[in-house]
Structures are given as C-alpha cells and as structure tokens.
C-alpha cells in the first residue's frame, strides 16, 4: 500500500489482484468503515460479492451513522456528520456508489450538486441572554500569547505530545477566546482530551480556519447520514451478492503466531443466542471495527431520562480479547475506562405545530421550511451551563418526515451540571425537561415553556458514554495500526485504528482506514489518496495566520527596537518581489 495524489492515480482503475478469486472476507460490524471496506473489496479488489460476509451485532447496518424513524419513539439522530471537499478517500468511494435518489448519478454527484446550489454558512454562531446574538462576529479573539500557543502546538513533534492533555499546552488566555468556543463545540473537544489529537486537527483543517466562525467550510448531505450514505452503500453491496448477517456478536478472533507471522485462524461469535465458530485459512481476510463511540448508547423519551450504561459493550470486549494476544493489537483500556471524560448527551426534538418554528427562524434568520440550509451548523448557547448547542439541517431531515414538522438536533457537552432553567443535570432530565431548557435559551416566555415543551414538541434524549473516547490522551501503540506488523489476513478499521496524519471523529477516517486495509491485504496496485497537504502549503499557512489575527497585519505588531530595524531591512529586500506580493495578498503586510 502506498499514498498518492493527483488525477493520474485518482482516475485509474487497478488491475485485478492475484488470486483474489480464491479469497473470502469477513467484516466485523456494519458501520461506515466496514461497509466502505466491503465496497473497496468489490470495486478495487474485484472480489466476488458472495465471498464477502458482514457480521453485525444489531439488526440494522450503519453503526454510528444513524438516523431512524422508530415506530415507537419517532425520529432519532444520535449525531450528525460534517464533511468538506478534501475528504479524499470518502469522495473516491462515493463517486462509485449509485444514488438511490437520482437516476444515473452517484452519491458524490448529488452531494456536489446540492452543496453547489445551496451553500452552507451560519448567520448565527452563538447566542447569549436567551436567544440574543452573542456577537462573536466572525472573530477569533486570540491574544498574542494564545496565538503563539497554537503555533507552538502546530510545530510540536507528535511524540512530544504522547499522553498530554490540551490543558497542558494552553493557558486561560486561549480557553477564554472565541477560537476555543468555536473549536470545542464544533468538534466536542474538552480540556482533558488529547493535545495530540488537537494538533492533528489543526494541521488537518488549517485550510478551513477562515470558515470556522461561520461553518462556510462545511458541507452536508440532503437527508440524515443513514438515508444519504448508508442505504446507497448497502444497496450497492447487495447488488453484488454481499452477505449480511445480523444479530451476530463477535466475541473474539483467535490468532496463530509463528515467527512474527500473525494469522487469524478463527472467529468466535454469538448468533441468535448460540456460540458459533468460523474457521479461517490465510486466504480468509478479516476486518474488525475495534471500539465504538456509540457503544452502550441509551435512549429516553418525553417522560423518561436516559439510562447511563458504563459496562463495556460488545465492540470493546472484542477488542480487549484480541489485544490480549499481542501488544501490537493496541490498548483499548486507554479509551473505554473513563466514561465521565468521554460522554455527552444529545436529543432529537421534533416540532409538532406552528408554535416553536418562529423562534427558530428569528435566531437562525432563515425560513426552516425552505428545504435549504437552516442554521448552517450548530448554534451554541454560550451562557448555557450544559454548554448546549443545536442545529437544524436541511428539512425534511428524513424522507418520511411530515412537511409541517422540523427535526432539531441538540447536544450538551456538560451532562453532569444543573441547567439554567431546569435545575438538574442533563443526564437526569426527561425529554420534556431537555426541551424546556432549550426553549428557555430560545427566548420563549417562561409562562409558555412547559405547555410548548409538552404539546408542541416530542423529544428523544440519547446518552453516549464513549462518544469522545477517541480523543483521550494516548501514546504510540495505544491505537493499533490498520494492519499490525506481521498480520497477513487481518486488519483493524474505523476510528480506533491508527493511520498517519488524518483525524478521528470524521467520516473520512472511517473510509481511509477501510481503504488502506483492503489495499494492503489484497496488495492492490493503486495509490490511496494521501491526506490533503494544506499544512505544507505556504499560501494556506499565511492565509490562516491572517484570519486568526482577525484582520490585523503581522507587520503592525509591536516589536522591540532591534527587530523593528530588521523588519525595515527585510521589507526593503523583498520589495517588488513575488514574496512581497504574496504577503500583501494574504494581509500579512
């Protein structure tokens, strides 16, 4: 497996790998990573569909990429997915997946057309004082000290950030900035999370720094991710005869290790209440999604709070059992043993009449029933004790959604502190109480809040104990490599496997690890698109530096007398050159 960039590799089709007709594949899980791996096996590996087996613990595919209309509870979205134009592996995949909406188009085609016609951006990034504009005004509010702390983190070697927390590399001047408000609410980072992951995020998305305050960097699907991404992949795979087996919990993969050669020999699973074993040979490839950010998720309803589950779960137990067999299989305990540090709670609120929509429209400054961008990303309630944020994507968000209803996604980063209106922690609140807290921050008169929350909305809370587990501080080897050293027929895929330079908690990471796994085990002779290299582009670095200074010029910074003399000489030297032109173009001088 090797990395590439450019159209030469992007448009090429690889030759059929040697002996692929003799091979089979078993994929544990049916989330985005597993489905992507199956698609790459079919498209680029040219493996027969009937040789591919997907083993799923639940009764439906999709993993964390969900979005369902439950017959009992109604519409449910545990979370959403933000995408951008440089998710190279994701778009490499979806250019080949036929749309289930538009005849003759791919999923990428319809996504591209939609986001060209309906550009995403926010008109209200944050509120205070019960629905009033917080006037972040597109500013980052970084002091010189805070700016230098970001630059220092950007330049720090990865190994120097092993097991370090964000709180160890930033001071209060940074944490009080709008930059941190934007960052933590958009990506769900906390002060105790990994400084290494934050560095990777800054490097990965440096080309979108300018779009951070208003989300103009983001792109979204037409509907929820399950209907827009997962269902087209499932239909594509079934058309090739790929086999899906649900209600199957894989508990272990047994390895035979000889002379540093690791061969997966047996899959142990529970299927319909009975233990089964699948014997393997070297030509049987195994792809395991290790760990899960949505494992042990629990739902409440209008009248009941969520049940907080913290007792491991199938994906974590599987990884623990595998990791016991070799150090190169990672250390799951680094990610799944502190749910106080890895949880947050979301809620799906469905409006039922015409009482709540005017408050939404007043804040987001758009008609939520237009079928176009509504909030353009999350709106953060800056003075919320839960640090509540909420968003409305294009409506309808579900194909079956009534035209006069809106589906709103709400989440609270702090689930263990009392709210501002409801004096209880979010995790102890019923759906009605969460709706009341949201309506309070929307500016609904207090005398109308309870009636509106009870009769004009329906709310399903969702607790996710491991939702930010991949952000926990880590060191080398805690996340296993996609294909651990010596493995001949086994790969880890998904958010807790390890690849270089890319960032977890993204759809791209799931697809990238899947692509790397398939290309490695089948020795496919085509390059995997490298992570977009914007952090090595001087133009991007200059532009992002200028944006973070909120329009101030670097040249206007106060300097000691000696440096002022040096500045004058440097400016004289570059006068009339392309260097001067570039510095002016990006507002540095």
NORNOR-V131820 format. One record per backbone hydrogen bond with DSSP energy under -1.0 kcal/mol. NH is the residue of the N-H (numbers start at 1). CO is the residue of the C=O. E is the energy in kcal/mol with one decimal. If there is no record, write none. Layout:
nh/co/e
NH/CO/E
NH/CO/E
This chain:
nh/co/e
4/528/-1.9
10/6/-1.7
11/7/-2.5
20/17/-1.4
22/19/-1.6
23/20/-1.3
24/283/-1.9
25/51/-2.5
26/285/-3.0
27/53/-3.1
28/287/-3.1
29/55/-3.4
35/31/-2.7
36/32/-2.5
37/33/-2.4
38/34/-2.4
39/35/-2.2
40/36/-2.5
41/37/-2.3
42/38/-2.0
43/39/-3.3
44/40/-1.5
45/40/-2.5
47/41/-2.7
51/48/-1.9
52/49/-1.9
53/25/-2.7
54/243/-3.1
55/27/-3.0
56/245/-2.8
62/30/-2.6
65/62/-2.1
66/64/-1.9
68/76/-1.9
70/74/-2.7
74/70/-2.3
76/68/-2.4
83/219/-1.9
88/86/-1.3
91/87/-2.4
92/88/-1.6
93/89/-1.9
94/90/-2.6
95/91/-1.3
96/93/-2.0
99/105/-2.9
105/102/-1.7
107/97/-2.7
108/94/-1.9
110/106/-2.1
111/107/-2.1
112/108/-3.0
113/109/-2.7
114/110/-2.1
115/111/-2.4
116/112/-1.5
117/113/-2.0
118/114/-2.2
122/214/-3.0
127/380/-2.5
128/132/-2.6
132/128/-2.4
134/126/-2.5
139/136/-2.6
147/143/-2.7
148/144/-2.2
149/145/-1.7
150/146/-1.7
151/147/-2.2
152/148/-2.6
153/149/-2.1
154/150/-2.5
155/151/-1.8
156/152/-1.1
161/158/-2.2
163/474/-3.0
164/161/-1.9
166/193/-2.3
167/191/-2.2
168/165/-1.5
169/166/-1.8
170/166/-1.0
174/171/-1.1
175/171/-1.8
176/172/-1.7
177/174/-1.9
179/140/-1.9
181/177/-1.4
182/178/-3.2
183/179/-2.8
184/180/-2.9
185/181/-1.6
186/182/-2.0
187/183/-2.6
188/184/-1.4
193/190/-1.8
194/471/-3.4
195/164/-2.4
198/194/-1.6
199/195/-2.2
200/196/-2.4
201/197/-2.2
202/198/-2.5
203/199/-2.5
204/200/-2.8
205/201/-2.5
208/205/-2.0
209/206/-1.2
211/208/-1.1
212/209/-1.5
215/211/-1.3
218/215/-1.9
219/83/-2.3
224/397/-2.0
228/224/-2.4
229/225/-2.2
230/225/-1.7
231/226/-2.6
233/229/-1.3
234/230/-2.5
235/231/-2.5
236/232/-2.1
237/233/-2.6
238/234/-2.6
239/235/-1.7
240/237/-1.0
241/238/-1.4
242/237/-2.2
243/52/-2.5
245/54/-3.1
247/58/-2.4
248/56/-3.1
249/270/-2.6
251/268/-2.4
252/268/-1.6
254/266/-2.9
256/263/-2.7
258/261/-2.2
261/258/-1.9
262/486/-2.5
263/256/-2.2
265/254/-3.3
266/254/-1.4
267/278/-2.2
268/252/-2.9
269/276/-2.7
270/249/-2.7
271/274/-3.1
272/247/-1.4
274/271/-1.5
276/269/-3.4
278/267/-2.6
280/265/-2.9
284/281/-2.2
285/24/-3.3
286/489/-2.5
287/26/-2.7
288/491/-2.6
289/28/-1.5
297/294/-1.7
298/463/-1.9
300/461/-2.1
301/304/-2.3
312/310/-1.2
317/313/-2.8
318/314/-2.4
319/315/-2.0
320/316/-2.5
321/317/-2.4
322/318/-2.3
323/319/-3.0
324/320/-1.3
325/322/-1.9
329/326/-1.9
330/327/-1.3
331/478/-2.5
334/331/-1.8
335/332/-2.1
336/332/-1.5
341/338/-1.5
343/339/-1.0
344/464/-1.2
345/412/-1.4
346/462/-2.7
347/410/-2.5
348/460/-2.2
349/408/-2.7
350/458/-3.0
351/406/-2.4
352/456/-2.7
359/356/-1.4
360/356/-1.4
361/357/-2.7
362/358/-2.1
363/359/-1.5
364/360/-2.9
365/361/-1.8
370/367/-1.7
375/392/-1.7
379/390/-3.0
380/125/-2.4
381/388/-3.3
382/127/-2.0
382/380/-1.2
384/381/-2.0
387/384/-1.2
389/411/-2.5
390/379/-1.8
391/409/-2.3
401/398/-1.4
405/402/-1.7
408/349/-3.3
409/391/-2.6
410/347/-2.8
411/389/-2.8
412/345/-2.5
413/387/-1.1
414/386/-2.3
419/422/-1.6
419/424/-1.1
424/422/-2.1
427/415/-1.8
428/425/-1.7
429/426/-1.8
431/301/-2.6
432/302/-2.3
434/430/-2.3
435/431/-2.3
436/432/-2.3
437/433/-2.3
438/434/-2.2
439/435/-2.9
440/436/-2.3
441/437/-1.7
443/440/-1.2
444/439/-2.2
448/445/-2.1
452/448/-2.2
453/449/-2.8
454/450/-2.0
455/451/-2.7
456/452/-2.0
458/350/-1.8
460/348/-2.2
462/346/-3.2
463/298/-2.3
464/344/-1.9
467/464/-1.2
468/342/-2.3
469/466/-1.9
471/468/-1.8
472/469/-1.6
478/475/-2.0
482/498/-1.3
487/484/-2.3
488/262/-2.0
491/286/-2.0
492/482/-3.1
493/288/-2.4
497/494/-1.5
498/480/-2.4
510/506/-1.2
511/507/-2.0
512/508/-3.1
513/509/-2.4
514/510/-1.6
515/511/-2.6
516/512/-2.8
517/513/-2.1
518/514/-2.3
519/515/-2.6
520/516/-2.0
521/517/-2.5
522/518/-2.1
524/519/-1.6
526/524/-1.7
528/2/-2.8
530/4/-2.9
536/533/-1.9
537/534/-1.6
541/537/-2.2
542/538/-2.4
543/539/-2.3
544/540/-2.8
545/541/-2.1
546/542/-2.2
547/543/-2.4
548/544/-2.4
550/547/-1.7
551/546/-1.3
552/549/-1.8
555/588/-1.9
556/553/-1.5
557/554/-1.5
564/560/-1.9
565/561/-1.8
566/562/-2.0
567/563/-2.6
568/564/-2.0
569/565/-1.8
570/566/-2.6
571/567/-2.8
572/568/-1.9
573/569/-2.1
574/570/-2.1
577/574/-2.1
581/577/-1.9
582/578/-2.3
583/579/-2.4
584/580/-2.2
585/581/-2.3
586/582/-1.7
587/584/-1.7
588/583/-2.8
589/583/-1.2
